[in-house]
Amino acid sequence: MDRFVYIAAAGARQTQLAQAVNAHNLANASTTGFKQDLISAETLYVNGSGQSTRAYNMVTGSAADLGQGTLQQTGRDLDIAINGPGWFVFQGEGGVEGLTRRGDLRIDEFGQLVNGAGQIMMGEAGPVALPPFSNITIGSDGTVSIVPLGEAPNAVAVLDRLKLVNPPESIIRKDSAGELQTIDGEPLFSDATLRLVTGTLEASNVNSISAMVRMIELSREFEQHMKMVQVGEELDTSSASLMRMQT
């Protein structure tokens, strides 16, 4: 009977893990540039004499759906989106380059260009830092230009160019903090062919309706697994009663 319960309990555990990932995705359905999480699992068997019929599930890996979200116009000068494939680069933990599609930019209190998650945006010369200015523009090629404070409107100075890269999807992963980076963590070369759309943001690639439907499906799956565990318990109790009657 424990074989039956092992399989049911393993299914319930995997359903719980899938529900947690789905809930995380749904919570980020409105997060700019978010890429939904995916998990994979496989069925394994308990080692040991006489235990090979006991199965359980184990998560074997996690990944991210790197598909592009829809582009939404905002009209804000510092809202930018990549038109097609490619990534912005930000300064990650320990100096490792992180990848993002989030382009809701702002200037922090230190004069650094950051996105809505507070990630410091990288340029060709390192983190983008801005002196006092009266106007800022970001070109379609990622060029960051300003009019220095106190200068004439036509006194435009080019400070840097946002670092835009386009690595193969096969070498991109999410780390434990949920940030995208390359598998080896090595710096990437810029791709001068990538182009930006200003006054626009890329939405999350999570489909809220599909995620809600999936949540309902997973809830029902979990209930079915737990019913199987209860049935196993009832059958075990009935078997024990029969054995007592025979004695």
C-alpha positions, 0 to 999 in steps of 0.5 A, a space after each residue: 500500500 505504501 507504493 500507492 501512497 508514495 506515488 500520490 504524495 510525490 505528485 502532491 509535492 510536485 504540484 505544490 512546487 509548480 503552484 509556487 512557481 505559477 504564483 510567483 509568475 502571476 505576482 509579477 504579471 505587471 512587472 516591467 520586463 519580467 520573464 516568467 519562471 519554468 521548472 522541470 522535474 523527473 520521476 525517480 525511484 527509492 534506492 534499496 532492497 525491495 524499494 524500487 517500486 516506490 517513486 517520487 518526484 525531484 525538481 531537476 532544474 529551473 529556467 526562464 521563458 525568455 520570450 518578449 513581452 508586449 511593448 506599451 507606449 508611455 511617452 516618458 523620455 526615460 522609458 526605453 525598450 529594446 526593439 526585438 531580441 537583446 538585453 540591457 546590462 546592469 551591474 550585478 552582485 560582485 560586479 557580475 554583469 546581469 541581463 534585463 529587459 527592464 527599461 523604466 529608467 531614472 536617476 538615483 540620488 548618486 547621479 547614476 542611471 538605474 532602472 525601476 528595480 534599482 539596478 545600475 545600468 551599464 554603459 560602454 565605459 562602466 556604470 552610467 553616472 550623470 553630472 548635473 544636467 537640464 535635459 537628457 535624451 537616450 538615442 535609438 542606439 542607446 547613446 546617452 546625451 545631456 545638456 549640462 546644467 547652465 548651458 545653452 539648449 544646443 550644447 549637447 554632450 554625449 556621455 556614454 552608450 548603454 551596453 546592449 548585448 545579444 547572447 544566445 539564449 542557451 547560455 542565459 540562466 536565472 540565479 538564486 536571486 531571480 536575476 538573469 545572467 550568463 552561465 559563466 558570468 563573463 562580460 559580454 561584447 556589445 552589439 551595435 546593431 540593437 535598437 531602442 524604442 523611446 517612450 515605451 516599456 516592455 511588459 511582462 511576458 506572463 499571461 495573467 489569464 493563462 496563469 489563473 487557469 493554471 492555478 485552478 488546474 494545479 489546485 485541483 490536481 493537488 486535491 486529487 493527489 490528497 484524495 488518493 492518499 486518503 484512499 490509501 489510508 482507508 484501504 490500509 485501515 480496511 486491510 488491517 480490520 480484515 486481518 484482525 477478523 481472521 485472527 
